[in-house]
Amino acid sequence: MTLNRIIVATDFSANSDSAIRHAIDIARSTGAGLRVVHVVETPEDGEALESAQSAVAHWHAHDQGRLARQIESYAAEDIEITQEIVDAPSVADGLQSLVDTEGADLVVVGSTGLSGIKHALLGSTAQKVLRTVQTHVMVARGETPSSGYKQVLIPTDFSLPAEKALQLAVALAPPDAQFDLVHFWRVPEATMGDEYSELVIDTVATSVKARGRKLLESVQRDTPNASFYSVQASPERGLIEKLEEGDYDLVVVGSYGRSKLRRWLLGSVAEHTARVAPCPVVVARPD
């Protein structure tokens, strides 16, 4: 998997600065072109938009200068960076329009930050982008690691979306990165305490470990530093525990398909991951 074009959204906040730093580092390591975009949220109906033209023109002139100064402050002459002001009813709509016209491989947005793993704040804009923009999406947090994303966590359910997440993780991380593939599982509550419950648990645990070994064998060429972990816990609880015990630079998780309304059926695990992880999270799109 290769990345050719990255779009990063900015609202000139500190969270946007984090998103731009991560996007620049990814563009630098992958050779992808980078476009920094500010979306001016404008009325959706034509009559209202026509009456707001003078205000929109004022916002454009003001924001164009801010955007140019923000990009200049990074002094990233070694990569191709372009800039654009986009009119759209929402940030997600503006980013989707660019994805449709330019075929971007990755969209990067900032989160609203967090105050501890269990109290993450995703923010309504990032949440809507995750749910609706039809390409890979990174929710950026914190500083960029100096030597790249060296510790990468990849939740897996052995599905095609999980396979896509691993492929994207390989594209984003340096060759010597450590990839931790983890499968969370639990047996039905109804079986707990049953005389056969230990047999059920042992059977499931054995099956998961066998599938994990097979998975590692299949990806050994591209990810020689991969490890597999079988965790008996719900994805929500297990993920928090895994994040607390590991010093991860990046989490990459797969999503599921789109409905007829062209919205991702993101899945609770992907969105939960974006909420609780203290590091950047990338949600890999399905084909």
C-alpha positions as CSV (number, residue, x, y, z in Angstrom):
1,M,0.0,0.0,0.0
2,T,1.3,3.5,-0.9
3,L,0.2,6.9,0.1
4,N,0.3,9.6,-2.7
5,R,-1.8,12.4,-1.4
6,I,-2.6,13.6,2.1
7,I,-5.1,16.2,3.2
8,V,-4.9,17.8,6.6
9,A,-7.6,20.1,8.0
10,T,-6.8,23.2,10.1
11,D,-8.9,25.6,12.1
12,F,-5.7,27.4,13.3
13,S,-5.9,25.8,16.8
14,A,-3.3,23.9,18.8
15,N,-5.0,20.7,17.9
16,S,-4.6,21.6,14.2
17,D,-0.9,22.3,14.7
18,S,-0.6,18.7,16.0
19,A,-2.4,17.4,13.0
20,I,-0.2,19.3,10.6
21,R,3.0,18.1,12.3
22,H,1.9,14.5,12.0
23,A,0.8,15.0,8.4
24,I,4.2,16.6,7.5
25,D,6.1,13.7,9.0
26,I,4.0,11.2,7.2
27,A,4.4,13.0,3.9
28,R,8.1,13.2,4.5
29,S,8.5,9.5,5.2
30,T,6.1,8.3,2.4
31,G,6.9,10.9,-0.3
32,A,3.2,11.8,-0.5
33,G,2.1,15.3,-1.5
34,L,0.4,17.3,1.3
35,R,-2.4,19.8,1.1
36,V,-3.4,21.9,4.1
37,V,-7.0,22.9,4.0
38,H,-9.2,25.3,6.0
39,V,-12.9,24.9,5.6
40,V,-15.1,28.0,5.8
41,E,-18.4,26.8,6.9
42,T,-21.0,28.4,4.6
43,P,-24.8,28.2,4.2
44,E,-25.9,25.1,2.3
45,D,-28.8,26.7,0.3
46,G,-28.0,29.0,-2.6
47,E,-30.1,31.9,-1.6
48,A,-28.5,32.2,1.9
49,L,-25.1,31.7,0.5
50,E,-25.6,34.5,-2.0
51,S,-26.6,36.9,0.7
52,A,-23.5,36.0,2.7
53,Q,-21.1,36.5,-0.2
54,S,-19.5,39.7,1.3
55,A,-18.9,37.9,4.6
56,V,-17.5,34.8,2.9
57,A,-15.1,37.0,0.9
58,H,-13.9,38.7,4.1
59,W,-13.3,35.3,5.8
60,H,-11.4,34.1,2.8
61,A,-9.0,37.0,2.7
62,H,-8.4,36.8,6.5
63,D,-8.0,33.0,6.6
64,Q,-5.8,32.9,3.5
65,G,-3.2,35.0,5.3
66,R,-3.5,32.9,8.5
67,L,-3.1,29.7,6.5
68,A,0.0,30.9,4.6
69,R,1.6,32.0,7.9
70,Q,0.8,28.7,9.6
71,I,2.4,26.7,6.8
72,E,5.4,29.0,6.6
73,S,6.0,28.4,10.3
74,Y,6.9,24.7,9.7
75,A,9.6,25.5,7.2
76,A,9.1,22.1,5.5
77,E,10.8,23.0,2.2
78,D,11.8,19.3,1.6
79,I,8.2,18.2,0.9
80,E,5.4,19.5,-1.4
81,I,2.8,21.5,0.5
82,T,-0.1,23.2,-1.1
83,Q,-2.9,25.1,0.6
84,E,-6.6,25.7,0.0
85,I,-9.6,27.5,1.4
86,V,-12.8,25.5,0.9
87,D,-16.4,26.6,1.2
88,A,-18.7,23.9,2.6
89,P,-21.6,23.4,5.1
90,S,-19.2,21.5,7.4
91,V,-15.6,20.5,7.7
92,A,-16.5,16.9,6.9
93,D,-18.4,17.9,3.7
94,G,-15.4,20.1,2.6
95,L,-12.9,17.3,3.1
96,Q,-15.1,14.8,1.4
97,S,-15.4,17.1,-1.7
98,L,-11.6,17.2,-1.9
99,V,-11.4,13.4,-1.5
100,D,-13.9,13.0,-4.3
101,T,-12.0,15.4,-6.7
102,E,-8.4,14.6,-5.7
103,G,-8.5,11.0,-4.5
104,A,-6.7,11.6,-1.3
105,D,-5.3,8.5,0.5
106,L,-5.3,9.9,4.0
107,V,-7.2,12.7,5.8
108,V,-5.7,14.0,9.0
109,V,-7.7,16.0,11.6
110,G,-7.0,17.1,15.2
111,S,-8.9,15.9,18.2
112,T,-10.1,18.1,21.1
113,G,-7.5,16.5,23.3
114,L,-7.9,14.4,26.3
115,S,-7.3,14.5,30.1
116,G,-6.3,10.9,30.7
117,I,-7.0,7.7,28.8
118,K,-10.4,7.2,30.3
119,H,-11.6,10.7,29.7
120,A,-10.8,11.2,26.0
121,L,-12.6,13.9,24.0
122,L,-12.9,13.2,20.3
123,G,-14.8,16.3,19.3
124,S,-17.9,16.5,17.0
125,T,-15.8,17.5,13.9
126,A,-13.4,14.7,14.2
127,Q,-16.2,12.3,14.9
128,K,-18.1,13.3,11.8
129,V,-15.0,13.1,9.7
130,L,-14.4,9.6,11.0
131,R,-17.9,8.5,10.2
132,T,-18.4,10.1,6.8
133,V,-15.2,10.8,4.9
134,Q,-14.5,8.0,2.6
135,T,-10.8,7.4,2.9
136,H,-8.3,6.5,5.6
137,V,-8.6,9.0,8.5
138,M,-6.1,9.9,11.2
139,V,-7.1,11.6,14.4
140,A,-3.9,13.2,15.5
141,R,-2.8,13.7,19.1
142,G,0.3,14.9,20.8
143,E,3.8,15.4,19.5
144,T,5.2,13.5,16.6
145,P,7.8,10.8,17.6
146,S,11.3,11.8,16.6
147,S,12.1,8.5,14.9
148,G,8.6,7.7,13.5
149,Y,5.9,5.5,14.7
150,K,8.0,2.7,16.2
151,Q,5.4,1.1,18.5
152,V,2.2,0.4,16.6
153,L,-0.9,-1.3,18.0
154,I,-3.3,-3.0,15.6
155,P,-6.6,-4.5,17.0
156,T,-7.6,-7.4,14.8
157,D,-10.6,-9.7,14.3
158,F,-8.9,-11.6,11.5
159,S,-11.2,-9.8,8.9
160,L,-10.5,-8.0,5.7
161,P,-10.8,-4.6,7.4
162,A,-8.2,-5.7,9.9
163,E,-5.9,-6.8,7.1
164,K,-6.3,-3.4,5.5
165,A,-5.4,-1.8,8.8
166,L,-2.2,-3.8,9.0
167,Q,-1.2,-2.9,5.4
168,L,-1.8,0.8,6.2
169,A,0.3,0.5,9.4
170,V,3.2,-0.9,7.4
171,A,2.9,2.1,5.0
172,L,3.0,4.6,7.9
173,A,5.6,3.1,10.2
174,P,9.4,2.8,9.6
175,P,10.8,-0.7,8.6
176,D,12.1,-1.4,12.1
177,A,8.8,-0.7,13.9
178,Q,7.2,-3.1,16.3
179,F,3.7,-4.2,15.3
180,D,1.5,-5.5,18.1
181,L,-1.5,-7.4,16.7
182,V,-4.1,-8.0,19.4
183,H,-7.4,-9.9,19.4
184,F,-9.9,-9.3,22.1
185,W,-12.4,-12.0,22.9
186,R,-14.8,-13.2,25.5
187,V,-17.3,-16.0,25.9
188,P,-21.0,-15.4,26.3
189,E,-22.0,-14.3,29.8
190,A,-24.6,-17.1,29.9
191,T,-21.9,-19.7,29.9
192,M,-20.0,-18.3,32.8
193,G,-20.3,-20.5,35.9
194,D,-21.5,-23.3,33.8
195,E,-19.9,-26.7,34.4
196,Y,-18.5,-26.5,30.8
197,S,-17.3,-22.9,31.0
198,E,-13.7,-23.7,31.5
199,L,-13.8,-26.1,28.5
200,V,-15.4,-23.3,26.4
201,I,-12.8,-20.8,27.5
202,D,-9.9,-23.2,26.8
203,T,-11.3,-24.1,23.4
204,V,-11.7,-20.4,22.3
205,A,-8.3,-19.5,23.7
206,T,-6.6,-22.3,21.8
207,S,-8.5,-21.4,18.6
208,V,-7.5,-17.7,18.9
209,K,-3.8,-18.5,19.5
210,A,-3.8,-20.8,16.4
211,R,-5.3,-18.1,14.2
212,G,-2.8,-15.6,15.6
213,R,0.1,-17.9,14.7
214,K,-1.3,-18.3,11.2
215,L,-1.7,-14.5,10.9
216,L,1.9,-13.9,11.9
217,E,3.1,-16.5,9.4
218,S,1.2,-14.7,6.6
219,V,2.7,-11.3,7.4
220,Q,6.2,-12.3,8.4
221,R,7.8,-11.0,5.1
222,D,6.4,-7.4,5.5
223,T,6.3,-7.2,9.3
224,P,9.2,-9.3,10.8
225,N,8.8,-7.4,14.1
226,A,5.2,-8.4,14.5
227,S,3.8,-10.0,17.7
228,F,0.3,-11.4,18.4
229,Y,-1.6,-11.1,21.7
230,S,-4.8,-12.9,22.7
231,V,-6.7,-10.9,25.3
232,Q,-9.7,-12.3,27.1
233,A,-11.7,-9.1,27.5
234,S,-14.2,-7.0,25.6
235,P,-12.6,-4.8,22.9
236,E,-13.5,-1.7,24.9
237,R,-12.0,-2.8,28.2
238,G,-9.1,-4.7,26.7
239,L,-8.1,-1.8,24.5
240,I,-7.8,0.6,27.4
241,E,-5.7,-1.9,29.4
242,K,-3.5,-2.6,26.4
243,L,-2.9,1.2,25.9
244,E,-2.2,1.7,29.5
245,E,0.5,-1.0,29.6
246,G,2.2,-0.2,26.3
247,D,3.9,3.0,25.1
248,Y,2.4,3.2,21.7
249,D,3.1,5.8,19.1
250,L,0.2,4.9,16.8
251,V,-3.0,2.7,16.7
252,V,-4.4,1.6,13.4
253,V,-7.9,0.0,13.3
254,G,-10.1,-1.3,10.5
255,S,-13.6,-0.1,9.8
256,Y,-16.5,-1.7,8.0
257,G,-18.3,-0.8,4.9
258,R,-20.6,2.0,3.9
259,S,-24.4,2.1,3.8
260,K,-26.5,3.3,0.9
261,L,-26.3,6.7,2.5
262,R,-22.6,6.7,1.8
263,R,-21.8,6.7,5.5
264,W,-19.3,4.4,7.1
265,L,-20.7,1.7,9.4
266,L,-17.7,2.6,11.5
267,G,-18.2,0.1,14.3
268,S,-18.0,0.7,18.0
269,V,-14.4,-0.5,18.3
270,A,-13.0,1.9,15.7
271,E,-14.7,4.9,17.2
272,H,-14.0,3.9,20.8
273,T,-10.3,3.6,19.8
274,A,-10.3,7.1,18.4
275,R,-11.8,8.3,21.7
276,V,-9.6,6.7,24.2
277,A,-6.1,6.3,22.7
278,P,-3.6,8.9,24.0
279,C,-1.7,8.6,20.7
280,P,-2.8,9.2,17.0
281,V,-5.4,6.8,15.7
282,V,-5.8,5.9,12.0
283,V,-9.1,4.3,10.9
284,A,-8.5,2.3,7.7
285,R,-11.2,2.4,5.2
286,P,-12.6,-0.7,3.4
287,D,-12.4,-1.1,-0.3
